Amino acid sequence: MEFINRENAASMAYDLGLPDVVLGIINNQIPERIADYISTPMVYSLDAAEQDAYGYGRILPLMAVANSSIVYAYDFSRRDYFGFFWDGDIESRYESWNDLMREVVARTVDVVWDDQDRDEVFEILLAIFDGFEIDNLEEIFNDICNSSA
């Protein structure tokens, strides 16, 4: 397997049609508004042998969620998205970008929600996820709130 650097990974993400903000995350150019919530997966600092162990080339790590050991990635062979833990266990699979982003939004809500009211949390989410091309963020947020009530 060939070593994949950030530039190659960003090119693959571009070819998949992922939002520009994801290309920036891969390149460790994280917008300030999301830096407390989403980060570049540390796997991009691995050497070729370590990358091979994680399946680079077959998967494309996209982002990690702050305060979490989960990395979200695209699986080229299954043509879906998934989350995995550093020990290699798969957290869950997602059929579409929007399904994946629903999970990322839910994890971000857990980090964001403190003393704010519901409207304030939603405004924060709008700022964080601007550019992520999420279909109907408000509906996702309402579903998350209703399922945790």
C-alpha positions as CSV (number, residue, x, y, z in Angstrom):
1,M,0.0,0.0,0.0
2,E,1.2,3.5,-0.8
3,F,1.7,6.1,2.0
4,I,-1.1,8.6,2.0
5,N,-0.3,12.2,3.0
6,R,-2.8,14.9,3.8
7,E,-2.7,16.3,0.3
8,N,-3.6,12.9,-1.2
9,A,-6.3,12.4,1.4
10,A,-7.8,15.9,0.7
11,S,-7.7,15.1,-3.1
12,M,-9.6,11.8,-2.4
13,A,-12.2,13.7,-0.2
14,Y,-12.6,16.2,-3.0
15,D,-13.2,13.4,-5.5
16,L,-15.9,12.1,-3.2
17,G,-17.6,15.5,-3.3
18,L,-17.2,16.2,0.4
19,P,-17.6,19.8,1.6
20,D,-14.5,22.1,1.5
21,V,-14.6,22.3,5.2
22,V,-13.7,18.6,5.4
23,L,-10.8,19.1,3.1
24,G,-9.6,21.8,5.4
25,I,-9.9,19.5,8.4
26,I,-7.9,16.8,6.7
27,N,-5.2,19.5,5.9
28,N,-5.2,20.5,9.6
29,Q,-6.7,23.9,8.6
30,I,-9.6,23.9,11.1
31,P,-11.8,26.9,11.1
32,E,-11.7,28.6,14.6
33,R,-15.5,28.1,15.0
34,I,-15.1,24.3,15.0
35,A,-11.7,23.9,16.7
36,D,-13.3,23.1,20.1
37,Y,-15.5,20.4,18.6
38,I,-13.9,18.7,15.6
39,S,-10.3,17.9,14.9
40,T,-8.0,16.4,12.3
41,P,-7.6,12.7,12.9
42,M,-4.2,11.9,14.4
43,V,-3.8,9.0,11.9
44,Y,-2.3,11.4,9.4
45,S,0.8,11.5,11.4
46,L,1.3,7.7,11.2
47,D,4.1,6.2,9.1
48,A,3.4,3.9,6.1
49,A,3.3,0.7,8.2
50,E,1.0,2.1,10.8
51,Q,-1.3,3.5,8.0
52,D,-1.4,0.1,6.4
53,A,-2.5,-1.4,9.7
54,Y,-5.5,1.1,9.8
55,G,-6.4,0.3,6.2
56,Y,-5.4,3.6,4.5
57,G,-6.3,3.4,0.9
58,R,-9.3,1.3,1.7
59,I,-10.6,4.0,4.2
60,L,-10.2,7.7,4.3
61,P,-10.2,9.3,7.8
62,L,-12.2,12.5,7.7
63,M,-12.4,14.0,11.2
64,A,-12.4,13.3,14.9
65,V,-14.8,14.7,17.4
66,A,-13.3,16.6,20.3
67,N,-13.4,14.8,23.7
68,S,-13.8,11.5,21.9
69,S,-11.6,8.7,20.8
70,I,-13.7,8.2,17.7
71,V,-12.5,8.9,14.2
72,Y,-15.0,9.2,11.3
73,A,-14.0,7.8,7.9
74,Y,-15.1,6.9,4.5
75,D,-14.9,3.2,3.5
76,F,-14.1,2.9,-0.2
77,S,-15.0,-0.8,-0.5
78,R,-18.4,-0.5,1.2
79,R,-19.1,3.0,-0.1
80,D,-20.3,4.2,3.3
81,Y,-19.1,6.1,6.3
82,F,-18.2,4.8,9.8
83,G,-16.7,5.7,13.1
84,F,-13.9,3.7,14.6
85,F,-12.1,3.7,17.9
86,W,-8.3,3.8,18.2
87,D,-8.3,0.1,19.2
88,G,-9.8,-0.7,15.8
89,D,-13.4,-1.4,16.9
90,I,-16.0,0.0,14.7
91,E,-18.4,2.3,16.5
92,S,-21.1,2.4,13.9
93,R,-21.7,2.6,10.1
94,Y,-23.6,5.4,8.2
95,E,-25.1,5.0,4.8
96,S,-24.9,8.7,3.8
97,W,-23.0,11.9,4.6
98,N,-26.2,13.2,6.3
99,D,-26.4,10.1,8.5
100,L,-22.8,10.5,9.6
101,M,-23.3,14.2,10.3
102,R,-26.4,13.4,12.4
103,E,-24.0,11.5,14.7
104,V,-21.4,14.2,14.7
105,V,-24.0,16.8,15.5
106,A,-25.4,14.6,18.3
107,R,-21.9,14.3,19.8
108,T,-21.3,18.0,19.4
109,V,-24.6,18.8,21.2
110,D,-23.4,16.8,24.2
111,V,-20.3,19.1,24.3
112,V,-22.0,22.4,23.6
113,W,-25.1,22.1,25.8
114,D,-24.4,23.6,29.2
115,D,-26.5,26.4,30.6
116,Q,-27.8,27.6,27.2
117,D,-31.4,27.3,26.2
118,R,-32.4,25.2,23.2
119,D,-32.4,28.2,20.8
120,E,-28.9,29.3,21.9
121,V,-27.6,25.8,21.3
122,F,-29.1,25.6,17.9
123,E,-27.5,29.0,17.0
124,I,-24.1,27.6,18.1
125,L,-24.7,24.5,15.9
126,L,-25.6,26.7,12.9
127,A,-22.2,28.4,13.3
128,I,-20.2,25.2,13.9
129,F,-21.7,23.3,11.0
130,D,-21.8,26.1,8.5
131,G,-20.3,24.7,5.3
132,F,-20.8,21.0,6.2
133,E,-23.7,20.7,3.7
134,I,-26.0,19.0,6.2
135,D,-29.6,18.5,5.0
136,N,-32.0,20.0,7.5
137,L,-29.9,20.6,10.5
138,E,-32.9,22.0,12.4
139,E,-34.8,18.7,12.0
140,I,-31.7,16.7,13.1
141,F,-31.3,18.9,16.2
142,N,-35.0,18.6,17.1
143,D,-34.8,14.8,16.7
144,I,-31.7,14.7,19.0
145,C,-33.5,16.9,21.6
146,N,-36.7,14.8,21.4
147,S,-34.8,11.5,21.7
148,S,-32.9,12.7,24.8
149,A,-36.0,14.1,26.6
